[in-house]
Amino acid sequence: MKRILKDAAQKNHRNYSCLIVSVVSHGDKGTLYGVDSEEGSKAENNALLVEDLTTYFDGMSAWT
């Protein structure tokens, strides 16, 4: 999940008026759980804070 978000953030979006990112997952308050096709992998080990997710697309990290 982090790799995909990082890749999307590094693309040049200057010719577009918006970018929509939809994440459908389970989690706890402020945390998303993701598992990348690893049998027996615990979701908690692949947790992503919602706050961290938004930093991929802030004015300092993204092209636009």
C-alpha positions, -999 to 999 in steps of 0.1 A, spaced: 0 0 0 28 24 9 47 17 -24 16 23 -45 9 56 -27 45 67 -30 45 59 -67 12 79 -73 26 108 -53 58 110 -74 39 113 -107 33 147 -123 -3 157 -118 -1 193 -131 -24 187 -160 -52 175 -137 -75 194 -114 -77 167 -87 -65 133 -75 -88 109 -58 -73 82 -36 -97 56 -21 -85 31 4 -110 4 15 -96 -15 45 -101 -25 81 -84 -6 109 -87 11 142 -92 48 148 -66 66 128 -50 34 115 -55 13 83 -44 -23 81 -32 -38 49 -18 -72 39 1 -77 7 -7 -113 -2 14 -129 25 -1 -160 40 -3 -157 78 8 -121 78 -8 -101 106 -26 -69 95 -12 -51 125 23 -56 111 12 -37 80 -5 -8 97 -5 26 81 -15 57 101 -40 79 82 -18 108 91 11 92 73 -11 84 43 -18 121 38 19 131 38 24 114 5 2 141 -11 11 172 8 28 202 -9 63 191 2 62 155 -11 40 156 -42 47 173 -75 17 196 -73 
